[in-house]
Amino acid sequence: MPPTVVRRLVLPAALCAAIAGSTALAQPAGYPVRPVRVIVAFPAGGSIDMVARLAGQRLADTLGQPFVIDNRAGAAGIIGTDAVVRAQPDGHTLLMGSASAITSAPSVYAKLPYDPLRDLTPIVLVANQPNVLIVHPSVPARTVKEFIALARGNPGKLNYGSSGIGATQHMSAELFAMMTDSRIVHVPYKGGPPAMADLLGGQIDFMFDTAPSSVPMVKARKVRALAVTSRERSKVFADLPTMDEAGLKGFELRGWIGLMGPPGTPQEIVTRLNAEVQKMLAADLRTRLLELGLDVAGGTPQDFAAFLRADIARYAAIVKAARIPPQ
């Protein structure tokens, strides 16, 4: 065959292949075209990591590509969140985000490397999570009332851990200190699991820990649970009062877990992921989240965006009332 004829046949074929590949990337039916990296901005083993792995496995089964969990801990989630902000907006890098780096951080940190509302694309709010006030067995308090008396009577002597400055564990404890007029000492960690390890070892006295990581420790009687921070009682801690019921009227603070993308993530990919997660939240993922002590959420990306705006305002009010200095 003459070379000119070969060129006429090969070049159109290559052009067609390029067009087909471009179309596959543009259409939700062609997504994902390679493994998806889901960044969790905290160490493995925490509640956000648990949810990311549960959802990631189901998304992999449904969409036909691995959803790989990438733990990027540090700075209360800011390091991992910033990595997503800077990623290519093609749907192949996602964030399983939380309050500490997104809705409380704007009020806690004087400078953030990103604007949570401008630089992240909300996909779906997966769950809300209450915290649980847990104490080391050596702490001589079996009720919230007794714990308040202990904190007031020993200013500066009780210390608590959190997954970092601005995390819901930190904010819960600051709200407690403000409402009880007590002085407690904050020990920030790079995540919930190392804080829990020190609580079990007696290096810290108490935590407002997330429900999923508290459940096994409470059941094993390695820590003592006193109350939950949500407005309603937790299904997995049905016998525990809320902080409000225990005497701190109006006390309510919950974290959240949600799937997000970099700025500019295509709408068709956002819609596809939202729809897939919504299906899971109506099926077996719902059951697993409830077993972990989480409150199942859901809703549209627009619902999630509105939630984020409201949550930023809520944390700003807490930070201002508690007089937490900017970091």
N, C-alpha and C positions, 0 to 999 in steps of 0.2 A: 504493500500500500504506500503511495507517495507520502512524504513527510507532511506536505501541506494538508492532506486529507486527515492525517492523524491529529494534527493540531486542531483542525476544525471540530473533530469529534471529542477530543480530550478536554479542551478548554470549556465548552459548554457544560460538559459533565461535571467538571470541578466547580463551575459557577453554580450549577444546580445543587451540588452538595453543600456549598457554603450557604446558599439561600435556605436550604432545608434545615441546616444547623441553627441558623439565626432564628428561623421560625419556631424551632423547638424551644429555644431559650425564651422566646417572647410569649409563648402560650403556656398557660398553667398545666395543660396536659403533659407538657414536656419537662416539667419541674418535679424533682431535682434531676440534674444530669450527672451529678457526682455526689460523693458523701457530703453531708451537711454537718458543719461544726456548730455545736451548741455550747456557748461559753457560760459557765457557772462561775460567778465571781467570788466563790467561797470554797473551802476545802471539801473533799469528798466526805460523805457521811452525814452532812447536814440536811435540813428539810428541803432546801432549794435543789440540792444535788439529787435527793431522792425523787422529787417530782420530775426533774429534768430526765432522769434515767427511765422512769415509768412512761412518761410521754414520748421520749425519744424512741424507745423500743417499739411502741405502737405506731408512731409515724413511719419508722423504717419498714415495718410490716405492710403498711398501707401504701406508701409512696415508692417502695422498691429500692431505696438507697439507705446506707447506714447513716444514723444520726449519732455522731461521735461527741461524747461529753468531754469538754476541755475545761478543767478546773483552773481558774486564774485568781487565786486568793490574794488579798492585800488591800489595805486602806478602806475597810468596810465596804468592799465591793466596787470601789471606784476604778481600780486598775483593770479588772475584767470588763467592766462596763465601757471604759474608754477604748478598749481593744475592739469592741463591737462598733462603736461610733466611727472608728477609723477604717472599718472593713469595707470591702466592695459590697455595694447594695444589690446583690444578685440572688439573695435568698439562701446562699450557701454558708453564711455565718449568721447565727442567731444568738440571742441572749435570753436565758431564763433569769429574768430580773427580779428585783425585790425593792422594798421601800428604802433601805439604808442608803443605797447609792443613787436613788432616783427621786424619791419624794421627800425624804428627810434631809438629804445632803445639801440642797440649796440653802437651807436655813442654818445648818451646822458648820459648813465650810465656807470660808471667806472667798475662796477661789476654786472653781471646779473646771476641769479641762473640757467640759461640754455643758450644753444646755439640755436638761432632760426632756423638755417639751419640744425643742427644735431638732435635736440631734438623734432622736430615737424614733422608730416607727412602731407604734402599738399594734399588736396582732390580736392577742386575746388574754384576758385576765383569767388565769387558771384556777386560783384558789385564794382564799383569805385564811390567815393562820393566827389564832390567838396565842399568846404567850402564857406560860404557867409559872407561877411563883414557886420555886423549889428551893429547899434548904438542905444543907449537909445534916446527916443524922445527929451530929454533935450540937447543933443549934437548938437551944432549949425553948422552942416555940412550936406549938402544934396548931395554932390558928393565926389568922391575920391580925387579930386584936393583940395577941401575945407578941407577935413579931413587931408590930408597931411600937409596943411598950419597950421591947428589947432595943430597937433602933434608937428610940428617943433617949433611953437611959444609958446608951453607950455611944455617944457621938464620935464619929470618926473611927470606930473600932470594927464595924462590920464592913466587909468588902465583898464586891460582887463582880462577876465576869460578864462579858458580852462579846459578840463577834466583831466589835469595832465601834469606834465613835460614830454616832448617828444611827446605829443599828436599832431595830425595835427593842432588843433587850436593854440597850442603853437608855432609850427614850422611856421605856416602861419604868425603869428604876428611877430616872430623874423625875418622872411624874409622881411616883410614889414618894420620893423625898420631899417634893414640893407640897404635896397634899397632906403629908404627915408632919411637916416641919422637922425633919430628921436629917442627920448628916451621915452619909454613907460614902464608901470609897470605891471608885470605878477602876477596874482592871481590864483594859481592852485587849482582845486577842485577835488573831488573824482569821478567826472563824469560830462557830459554835462548838465543834468537836473538841478542839484543844481547851476551850473554856470548861466544857463539861468534864474533861479529864482532870483538870485541877480542882473542880468542885468535888468529884469523887475522891480525890486524894486529900481533901481538906485544906488545900492551899487558899481557897476562897470559901466564903460562907454561904452564899446564895446566888441565884440567877433568876431572871425572868426569861426562861428558855422557851424555844419554840415547842409546840405540842408534839410534833413527830419524834423529835429526839428525846423528849421527856418521857414519853409513854413507856419504853422498855425499862428505863431506870427507875421509874416510880413503881412499876409492876414487880421489879426485882428488889424493891425496898432499899435501893442504894441511895436514894434521896427521898425527901418527904415533900409532897405537894400540898400547898396551902390554898391556892385559888387560881382562877383563870382571869385573863385580862379582857376577855370579850364581853359584850353586853349580855349575851345569853350563855347558859351553861354549855360546856362541851359534851358531845355525845360520848367521847371516850373517857371523860372525867366527870361522869354524871353526878357523882357524889360531892364534887368540889363546888364551893360557892364561887360566884364571880367576885371580883374585888368590890364591886358596887354592893352586892349583897352582904359582903363581909364588913361593911361599914364605911368604905371610901366612896361616898355617893358621887356618881358621875364619872368614876374611873372607867375608861375604856380606851384600849389601844391594841390594834391588831396589825400584823404585817400582811403582806400579800406576795403572791408569786405569779408572774406573768411572762408570756412569750413576746419578745420584741425583736426588731431588726434594725440595721443601720439606717441612717436618713436616706430617703429616696428609694427604699425597697419597693419594687413594682407592685401596684395595687392588685394585679391578678394573683401574685404570689401571696400577698397578705390575705386575700379572700380565700384562696385555696387552703392555706394553713389554718385560718380561723375555722373554716368549715370542718376540716378534719379533726381538730381538737374539740370542737363542739360535739361531734359525733361520739368521741371518746368520753366526754364528760357526761353524756347521757347513757353510757354503757358501763363497761367494767372498770374504767379509770375512776369513775365516780365512787364506786365501792372501795377501791384502794385508798383514795384520798380521805374518805370518811374514816376508814380504819386507822389512818395516820393522825386523826384528830384535826383535819383541815376542813374548812367550809368550802364546798364547791362553788365556783363562780360561773364564768362563761360570759356570753354577750358579744356584741359586735366590736370591731376595732374602735368605732366612734364612742361606744360605751366606755371602753378602756381609757381612751384619751380624756374623756370627761372625768372619770374616776381619778386619773393622775393629777389633773388640775385641782380637784377638790382635796386630794390627799396632801399635796404640797402646801395648800393653805392651812390644813389641819395641823401639820407638823410645825409650820411657822408659828402658829398660835401657842403650841406646847413649848417650843424653844424660847419664845418670848416670855411666857409666863414663868418658866423655870429658870430664866436668866442664864441660859447656857451660853458661855462666850464662844464666838466663832473660832474655828480652828485655822 
